Amino acid sequence: SLIQIQRVFGGKVDPERAERAKRKDMELMISQNLSARAQSGELGGEARVVVTEKRITLNLGEGILFASGETELKPGAGDVLRVITGDMLSAKNEIRVEGHTDNVPVGKRGRWRSNWELSMARAYSVIKKLEELGVSPERISGVGYGEYRPAAKNDSIEGRAANRRIEVSLLREE
């Protein structure tokens, strides 16, 4: 808005300020698009968007991308990630993929020795898919938090379900 006012009144527009304003507008558009898609159910019933000063995060419940205890993306997961990348490719911001689990031990029968390993493997599966969909690897980072950053208490079925998630964040420029 300030830039438009400056132009109307013949003021000189600071190129840095104009670029920052353009990035902020792009971030706002992306957050609005992702929120609308999450609310419409287009990203699965367990998707929600959280916007903070530092990031725009799409929280995807386990059931959207993975079967229980698995790290291979479900057949429909590529479609969800394609929608997400369509919005995120328009920005140059960095993207962080975070894997989270509940605190139920994975047990000896599975491939993973811990929830931490499971969360990292899931984050990596999402990263590989984002790369396949055209996101530059230089923009992507990943982390697995296992059970150590819960979104809810692990003392109920609902709480554990909320904790089993992947978060894809567009990191906001400062």
C-alpha positions, 0 to 999 in steps of 0.5 A: 500500500505504501509503495502504491501511495508513493507511486501515485504522489511521485515519490521514489520507491525503495527497491528493497522495500518494494521487494519485501512488500512483494514477498509478504504479499506472496506469503499472504496469498499462499497462506490464504490459498492453503487455508482455503484448501485445508478448510474445503477438505482438498488436502484431507480432513486432518489438514490445517494451516498455522501462520506465525511471524516466522512460518506458514505451516501446513499440518498434515495428520498421519492418515493423509500421507502414511499408513500407520507405522509406514514411511512409504507415501500412500497412493493419494499422498502425491496429489496432496503434495502436488497441490501444496507445491503448486502454491509453494513453488511460486515463492522463493522461501525455504521449506522445512519438513518436520516429522512427528510421532506419538509416544507409543513405542514402535516395537521390535517387529517394525523396521524402525528402532524408535519413533525418532527414526520413524519421524525422520524417515517420513520427513525424508519421504516427503522431501523426496516427493517435493523434489520430484514435484519440482522443488529445488533441493536447496530450498528444502530441509528436514527434521524428525522430532519423534515424540518430543514435540507433541501437539497434544497430550499422549494420554488419549487416542485423539491426542496420539493421533494429533501428534502423528503428523507431518508439518510442511512449513514455508519459512517467512523472510525477515 
